[in-house]
Amino acid sequence: MDYKFECIHCGQRMSATDDLFGTKSVCPSCNRPFVIPFPNSTRQPAKRMSEEVIYTDQNVSVTTSRLIISETTYALRNITSVKTTVEPAKRGCATILVIVGPLILFGSIVNEGGANFIGGLMIFLILVGAGILWFIASKNVYYVSIASSSGEAKALASKDRSYIKKVVDAINEAIVRYN
């Protein structure tokens, strides 16, 4: 005979046969482990503790039950993992400028004539200088990537690695406290 019960973590309704009572299982909805209760069990799902703020700033709020980034709210129970991901800085054009500059200078040296050399030297300095400045100014972009049963999303982006690490650490702490 099937017995109906609810997941103690998320409230998902399920059923089990009497030979499974007392065994460990995993909820198909929230993927959390639980023990299939006996039909005469009077144990009610535990009341959730009050929401505790773990981290907050101008754009992010992490609590023991949710994550709010800008105008988007994520239920903590739906987040399966969180990590920092990196998008390397785009430095291809800067590299091309630094390579083309010496080629132009070399071309002006090979072609005899003072005007060609001076013009080539100026173009060399401009291109190499711009390439170096571009290279220095370009920075990696760091993301807070959260995964759920519906996939992975880049929830927050910043060029400040330590800021992203703080947010990821706060979300991980909230996940640990939530469980």
C-alpha positions as CSV (number, residue, x, y, z in Angstrom):
1,M,0.0,0.0,0.0
2,D,1.3,3.5,-0.9
3,Y,1.7,6.0,1.9
4,K,1.8,9.7,1.1
5,F,4.1,12.1,2.8
6,E,6.0,15.4,2.3
7,C,9.7,16.2,2.0
8,I,10.8,17.7,5.3
9,H,13.0,20.2,3.4
10,C,10.8,21.5,0.6
11,G,7.3,20.1,1.1
12,Q,7.3,18.1,-2.1
13,R,4.5,15.5,-1.9
14,M,5.7,11.9,-2.5
15,S,4.6,8.3,-1.8
16,A,6.3,5.1,-0.7
17,T,5.4,1.5,-0.1
18,D,5.6,0.0,3.4
19,D,8.8,-1.8,2.6
20,L,10.6,1.6,2.2
21,F,9.6,3.1,5.6
22,G,12.7,4.1,7.6
23,T,15.1,4.0,4.6
24,K,17.1,6.8,3.3
25,S,16.1,8.5,0.0
26,V,16.7,11.7,-1.9
27,C,13.9,14.2,-2.7
28,P,13.4,14.5,-6.5
29,S,12.5,18.2,-6.1
30,C,15.3,19.6,-3.9
31,N,17.8,16.7,-4.1
32,R,18.2,16.6,-0.3
33,P,18.5,13.4,1.6
34,F,15.8,12.4,4.1
35,V,14.5,9.3,5.8
36,I,11.1,8.0,4.6
37,P,8.8,8.4,7.6
38,F,6.7,5.6,9.1
39,P,2.9,6.2,8.6
40,N,2.3,6.6,12.3
41,S,5.1,9.2,12.6
42,T,3.9,12.2,14.4
43,R,7.0,14.2,13.6
44,Q,6.2,17.4,11.7
45,P,8.6,19.1,9.4
46,A,10.9,21.4,11.5
47,K,10.0,25.0,11.6
48,R,12.4,27.1,9.7
49,M,14.5,29.4,11.8
50,S,14.1,33.1,11.3
51,E,15.9,34.5,8.4
52,E,19.4,35.6,9.3
53,V,21.4,38.1,7.2
54,I,24.9,36.8,6.3
55,Y,26.1,39.5,4.0
56,T,24.7,42.7,2.6
57,D,25.9,45.6,0.5
58,Q,24.5,48.1,-2.1
59,N,23.7,45.4,-4.7
60,V,23.7,42.0,-2.8
61,S,21.9,40.6,0.2
62,V,22.6,37.0,1.3
63,T,20.4,35.5,4.0
64,T,19.8,32.0,5.3
65,S,16.8,31.6,3.0
66,R,17.5,33.8,-0.1
67,L,19.9,35.6,-2.2
68,I,19.0,39.0,-3.7
69,I,21.2,40.5,-6.4
70,S,20.0,43.9,-7.7
71,E,16.3,43.3,-8.4
72,T,16.5,39.4,-8.7
73,T,15.7,37.1,-5.8
74,Y,16.9,33.5,-5.7
75,A,15.5,31.0,-3.2
76,L,18.5,29.5,-1.3
77,R,16.8,26.0,-1.3
78,N,17.0,26.0,-5.1
79,I,20.7,26.8,-5.4
80,T,22.7,23.6,-5.7
81,S,26.2,25.1,-5.9
82,V,28.0,28.5,-6.2
83,K,31.4,29.3,-7.6
84,T,33.5,32.0,-9.0
85,T,34.1,32.0,-12.8
86,V,36.5,34.2,-14.7
87,E,36.2,35.7,-18.2
88,P,39.8,36.6,-19.2
89,A,40.4,40.2,-20.4
90,K,40.2,40.7,-24.1
91,R,43.7,41.7,-25.1
92,G,43.9,40.6,-28.7
93,C,43.7,44.1,-30.2
94,A,46.3,45.4,-27.7
95,T,48.6,42.6,-28.8
96,I,48.1,43.5,-32.4
97,L,49.0,47.1,-31.8
98,V,52.2,46.2,-30.0
99,I,53.2,43.9,-32.9
100,V,52.2,46.2,-35.8
101,G,54.1,49.2,-34.2
102,P,57.6,47.7,-34.6
103,L,56.8,46.4,-38.1
104,I,56.0,49.9,-39.2
105,L,59.2,51.2,-37.6
106,F,61.2,48.5,-39.3
107,G,59.5,49.4,-42.6
108,S,60.4,53.0,-42.2
109,I,64.1,52.1,-41.5
110,V,64.3,49.8,-44.5
111,N,62.9,52.6,-46.8
112,E,65.7,55.2,-46.8
113,G,64.8,58.7,-46.0
114,G,64.6,60.8,-42.8
115,A,60.9,61.8,-43.2
116,N,59.9,58.1,-43.4
117,F,61.9,57.2,-40.3
118,I,60.5,60.1,-38.3
119,G,56.9,59.3,-39.4
120,G,57.5,55.6,-38.7
121,L,59.0,56.3,-35.3
122,M,55.9,58.4,-34.4
123,I,53.5,55.8,-35.5
124,F,55.5,53.1,-33.7
125,L,55.4,55.1,-30.4
126,I,51.7,55.8,-30.8
127,L,50.7,52.2,-31.6
128,V,53.0,50.6,-29.0
129,G,52.0,53.1,-26.3
130,A,48.3,52.6,-27.1
131,G,48.7,48.8,-27.1
132,I,50.5,48.9,-23.7
133,L,47.9,51.2,-22.2
134,W,45.1,49.0,-23.6
135,F,46.8,45.9,-22.2
136,I,47.2,47.4,-18.7
137,A,43.6,48.8,-18.7
138,S,41.9,45.6,-19.7
139,K,41.0,43.4,-16.7
140,N,39.4,40.0,-16.1
141,V,35.7,39.9,-15.3
142,Y,34.8,37.7,-12.3
143,Y,31.3,36.2,-11.9
144,V,29.2,34.7,-9.1
145,S,27.9,31.6,-10.9
146,I,25.0,29.8,-9.2
147,A,23.7,26.4,-10.3
148,S,20.2,25.1,-9.8
149,S,18.2,22.3,-11.2
150,S,17.4,24.6,-14.2
151,G,21.0,25.2,-15.1
152,E,23.8,27.6,-14.3
153,A,23.6,31.4,-14.3
154,K,26.1,34.2,-13.9
155,A,24.3,36.2,-11.2
156,L,26.8,39.0,-10.6
157,A,29.8,40.4,-12.4
158,S,32.7,42.5,-11.3
159,K,36.3,43.2,-12.1
160,D,37.1,43.1,-8.4
161,R,38.0,39.5,-7.6
162,S,37.9,40.0,-3.8
163,Y,34.4,41.4,-3.9
164,I,33.1,38.3,-5.9
165,K,35.0,36.0,-3.5
166,K,33.2,37.7,-0.5
167,V,29.8,37.2,-2.1
168,V,30.6,33.5,-3.0
169,D,31.8,32.8,0.5
170,A,28.7,34.4,2.0
171,I,26.4,32.3,-0.3
172,N,28.3,29.1,0.7
173,E,28.0,30.0,4.4
174,A,24.2,30.6,3.9
175,I,23.9,27.2,2.1
176,V,25.7,25.5,5.0
177,R,23.5,27.2,7.6
178,Y,20.3,26.5,5.6
179,N,21.0,22.8,5.7
